[in-house]
Amino acid sequence: MLVWILFILLIFGLLALDLGVFHKSNKPVSIKESLAWTCVWITVALLFGGVIYWIYDTNFMGMNPKNVSAGKTVLDYYTGYVIEESLSLDNIFVIAMIFQFFKIEPKFQHRILFWGILGAIFFRMIMIVLGAAFIESFAAATYIFGGILLYSALRMIKQSDDDNEDFTKSFAIRMLSKIYPIDWKAKSDGYFIKKDGKTVATALFATLVVVEFSDILFAIDSIPAIFSITTDPFIVFSSNIFAIMGLRNLYFFLSNMLDRFHFMKYSLVVVLMFVAIKMLIVDFYHIDAMVSLIVILAALSGGILISLVKPKNANH
């Protein structure tokens, strides 16, 4: 538990430094700034791989009771991180649609994503612990997770890019409106205001709830995906959290150029189908973590390259 506590304290310390020091005022995040911070978070995630190696090589606090190779554990961590980071790209597309739909000013978007990440950490920790326990106690768990991922991949193929989705009719908003009335015209930068003596939620808070709920839905895909690489809860959790920690700045970097990477959707389909098949055949054939990493990186690189070579609005 000590390692888990220290890791969570590290994450909250980094988040406090982010919001309390570097982004304490509401202002739009420039592409240059978001690129710099994306590089920072990627660097931190990569350096943490060294910490993972030391923890498992020395069996610090009994974290490696099965004496698994520290090198393999680090490779699992990096592969899981790449999977989570790649699947978060689809989340970025949805977040962009949510902000556009609710007309959220750029200066408020970073704060919404910050609080959204705090909620994501809490919910993903619960889902990862339950998922690990499910796999330990139920032999067919990997087949169920593989089936979920295969269904998600097929759903993504059929899914159309619908920019007209009405998020006010979403499940999250319907639940929120039963607890608090929502004032869609409130221009306050707060999440709640007093109106006629009653506490009402603003459009900012409604947007936060929708973003949070969308992350939970994406976690249903991404968490089973990383269980295809490792069932170690700490590796799953740490790689997952570092991926979503960099999600905010990656969003600001990519939000203005999402149309340029229109083939990335098919890269994500390949990633989902690959990890689904990996889980479905696990009892018959084991695919090495290095092979998984190469396949995933190749799928992502291919999506980027084809998107750049074949622009969305190019004449055919």
C-alpha positions in Angstrom: 0.0 0.0 0.0 2.9 2.4 0.7 4.0 2.3 -3.0 0.4 3.1 -4.1 0.1 5.9 -1.6 3.4 7.4 -2.7 2.4 7.2 -6.3 -1.0 8.9 -5.7 0.7 11.6 -3.7 3.1 12.1 -6.6 0.2 12.5 -9.0 -1.7 14.9 -6.9 1.5 16.9 -6.2 2.0 17.2 -10.0 -1.6 18.2 -10.5 -1.4 20.8 -7.7 1.7 22.2 -9.3 0.1 22.3 -12.7 -3.1 24.2 -11.6 -1.8 26.0 -8.6 1.4 27.4 -10.1 1.5 27.2 -13.9 -2.2 27.5 -14.8 -3.8 29.3 -11.8 -5.4 32.0 -14.0 -8.1 31.4 -16.6 -6.5 31.9 -20.0 -6.4 30.1 -23.3 -3.7 27.5 -23.7 -1.6 28.2 -26.9 -0.4 25.5 -29.2 3.2 26.2 -28.3 2.5 26.0 -24.5 0.4 22.8 -25.0 3.2 21.2 -27.0 5.7 22.0 -24.3 3.5 20.6 -21.6 2.8 17.5 -23.7 6.5 16.9 -23.9 6.8 17.4 -20.2 4.2 14.8 -19.3 5.6 12.3 -21.8 9.1 12.8 -20.4 7.7 12.2 -16.8 5.9 9.1 -17.9 9.0 7.7 -19.6 11.2 8.5 -16.6 8.8 6.8 -14.3 9.7 3.6 -16.2 13.0 3.8 -14.5 11.3 3.9 -11.1 9.2 0.9 -12.2 12.4 -1.0 -13.0 13.9 -0.2 -9.6 10.8 -1.1 -7.7 10.5 -4.5 -9.4 14.2 -5.2 -9.6 14.6 -4.7 -5.8 11.2 -6.1 -5.0 10.6 -2.9 -3.0 7.9 -3.4 -0.3 7.2 -6.8 -1.8 5.8 -5.3 -5.1 7.3 -8.3 -7.1 6.4 -11.4 -5.1 6.4 -13.6 -8.3 9.9 -12.4 -9.2 8.9 -11.2 -12.6 11.7 -9.7 -14.7 12.0 -6.0 -14.1 12.8 -5.5 -17.8 9.6 -7.2 -18.8 7.6 -5.2 -16.3 9.0 -1.9 -17.7 8.1 -3.0 -21.3 4.6 -3.9 -20.1 4.3 -0.4 -18.6 5.5 1.4 -21.7 3.2 -0.8 -23.9 0.3 -0.1 -21.7 1.1 3.7 -21.7 1.2 3.7 -25.5 -2.2 1.8 -25.7 -3.8 4.2 -23.3 -2.4 7.3 -25.0 -3.5 6.1 -28.4 -7.0 5.2 -27.3 -7.3 8.7 -25.6 -7.1 10.2 -29.1 -10.7 9.2 -29.7 -11.6 10.8 -26.3 -10.0 14.1 -27.6 -12.3 14.1 -30.6 -15.3 13.8 -28.3 -14.1 16.4 -25.9 -13.7 18.8 -28.8 -17.3 18.2 -29.9 -18.5 18.7 -26.3 -16.7 22.1 -25.9 -18.0 23.2 -29.3 -21.5 22.1 -28.5 -21.7 23.9 -25.2 -19.7 26.9 -26.6 -17.1 26.8 -23.8 -14.6 29.6 -24.1 -11.0 28.5 -24.5 -9.9 30.2 -21.3 -12.2 27.8 -19.2 -11.4 24.6 -21.0 -8.1 23.8 -19.1 -9.8 24.0 -15.7 -12.7 21.8 -16.8 -10.2 19.2 -18.1 -8.2 19.5 -14.8 -11.2 18.6 -12.6 -12.2 16.0 -15.1 -8.9 14.3 -14.7 -9.2 14.2 -10.9 -12.5 12.4 -11.3 -11.0 10.1 -13.9 -8.2 9.1 -11.5 -10.8 8.1 -8.9 -13.1 6.2 -11.2 -10.3 4.4 -13.1 -8.6 3.3 -9.8 -11.9 1.6 -8.8 -12.4 0.1 -12.3 -8.8 -1.2 -12.4 -8.9 -2.8 -8.9 -12.3 -4.5 -9.8 -11.0 -5.6 -13.2 -7.9 -7.1 -11.7 -10.0 -8.9 -9.0 -12.4 -10.1 -11.8 -9.5 -11.6 -13.8 -8.0 -13.3 -10.8 -11.3 -14.9 -9.7 -13.0 -15.6 -13.1 -11.2 -17.8 -15.6 -13.2 -16.5 -18.6 -12.6 -12.8 -17.8 -10.1 -12.3 -20.6 -12.6 -13.6 -23.1 -15.2 -11.2 -21.8 -12.8 -8.3 -22.0 -11.7 -9.4 -25.5 -15.3 -9.5 -26.6 -15.9 -6.0 -25.3 -12.9 -4.7 -27.2 -13.9 -6.5 -30.4 -17.4 -5.0 -30.1 -15.9 -1.5 -29.5 -13.8 -1.8 -32.6 -16.8 -2.9 -34.8 -18.9 -0.1 -33.3 -16.1 2.4 -34.1 -16.1 1.3 -37.8 -19.8 1.9 -38.1 -19.8 5.1 -36.1 -20.3 8.2 -38.2 -18.7 11.6 -37.4 -21.9 13.2 -36.2 -21.2 16.8 -35.3 -24.8 17.5 -34.5 -25.1 15.2 -31.4 -27.3 16.9 -28.8 -25.3 16.5 -25.5 -28.1 18.1 -23.5 -30.0 14.8 -24.0 -27.2 12.7 -22.7 -27.6 10.4 -19.7 -25.2 12.5 -17.7 -27.2 15.7 -18.2 -30.5 14.0 -17.5 -29.1 12.7 -14.2 -27.6 16.1 -13.3 -30.8 17.9 -14.0 -32.6 15.7 -11.5 -30.2 17.0 -8.8 -29.6 20.6 -9.8 -31.4 22.9 -12.2 -29.1 23.9 -15.1 -28.9 27.6 -16.2 -27.5 27.3 -19.7 -27.3 31.1 -20.1 -25.2 31.7 -17.0 -21.9 33.5 -18.0 -20.2 33.0 -14.6 -16.9 31.2 -14.6 -18.0 29.2 -11.5 -19.7 25.8 -11.5 -22.7 26.9 -9.4 -24.6 30.2 -8.9 -27.5 31.3 -6.7 -30.7 32.1 -8.6 -33.9 33.1 -6.9 -32.5 31.7 -3.7 -31.7 28.3 -5.2 -28.4 26.7 -6.2 -28.3 26.0 -9.9 -25.5 24.5 -12.0 -23.9 26.5 -14.8 -23.1 25.4 -18.3 -19.5 24.9 -17.2 -20.5 22.3 -14.6 -22.8 20.6 -17.0 -19.9 20.4 -19.5 -17.6 19.0 -16.8 -20.2 16.3 -16.0 -20.5 15.3 -19.7 -16.7 15.2 -20.1 -16.4 13.1 -16.9 -19.1 10.7 -18.1 -17.4 10.4 -21.5 -14.1 9.4 -19.9 -15.9 6.7 -17.9 -17.3 5.3 -21.1 -13.9 5.4 -22.8 -12.4 3.6 -19.8 -14.6 0.7 -20.5 -12.6 0.2 -23.7 -9.1 1.3 -22.5 -8.9 -0.6 -19.2 -9.6 -4.0 -20.7 -7.1 -3.2 -23.5 -4.3 -2.7 -21.0 -5.2 -6.0 -19.2 -4.2 -7.7 -22.5 -0.7 -6.6 -21.7 -0.5 -7.2 -17.9 -2.7 -8.0 -15.0 -0.5 -6.2 -12.5 -2.8 -3.6 -11.0 0.0 -1.1 -10.3 1.4 -1.3 -13.8 -2.1 -0.9 -15.2 -3.0 2.0 -13.0 0.3 3.9 -13.3 0.4 3.6 -17.2 -3.3 4.6 -17.3 -2.9 7.6 -15.1 0.2 9.0 -16.9 -1.7 8.7 -20.2 -4.7 10.7 -19.0 -2.5 13.2 -17.2 -1.1 14.3 -20.5 -4.6 14.2 -22.1 -5.4 17.9 -21.4 -2.3 19.3 -23.1 -2.5 16.8 -25.9 -6.1 18.1 -26.5 -5.0 21.7 -26.8 -2.2 20.7 -29.1 -4.4 18.6 -31.4 -7.8 20.4 -31.1 -7.1 22.8 -33.9 -5.8 20.1 -36.3 -8.1 17.1 -35.6 -9.4 17.1 -39.2 -5.9 16.5 -40.5 -5.7 13.2 -38.7 -9.0 11.8 -40.0 -7.5 8.3 -40.6 -6.5 7.9 -37.0 -10.0 6.4 -36.3 -9.0 3.4 -38.4 -5.6 3.1 -36.5 -7.6 3.0 -33.3 -9.8 0.2 -34.8 -6.7 -1.8 -35.6 -5.3 -1.3 -32.0 -8.6 -2.4 -30.5 -9.0 -5.4 -32.8 -5.4 -6.4 -32.1 -5.6 -6.3 -28.3 -9.1 -8.0 -28.5 -7.6 -10.9 -30.6 -4.6 -11.0 -28.2 -7.0 -11.6 -25.3 -9.2 -14.1 -27.1 -6.3 -16.4 -28.0 -4.3 -16.0 -24.8 -4.9 -19.6 -23.8 -3.7 -20.9 -27.1 -0.9 -18.4 -28.2 1.0 -15.7 -26.3 1.9 -12.6 -28.2 5.0 -11.0 -26.7 4.8 -7.5 -25.3 7.4 -6.2 -27.7 5.4 -7.5 -30.6 2.3 -5.7 -29.2 4.2 -2.5 -28.9 5.5 -2.7 -32.4 2.1 -3.4 -33.9 0.4 -0.6 -32.0 3.1 2.0 -32.9 2.9 0.8 -36.5 -0.9 1.2 -36.6 -0.6 4.7 -35.1 2.2 5.8 -37.4 0.3 4.4 -40.4 -2.8 6.5 -39.5 -0.8 9.7 -39.1 1.2 9.1 -42.4 -2.0 8.3 -44.5 -3.8 11.3 -43.0 -0.9 13.6 -44.0 -0.6 12.1 -47.5 -4.4 12.0 -48.1 -6.0 15.2 -46.6 -9.7 15.0 -45.8 -10.7 17.6 -48.3 -8.5 16.5 -51.1 -10.1 16.1 -54.5 -10.3 12.5 -55.7 
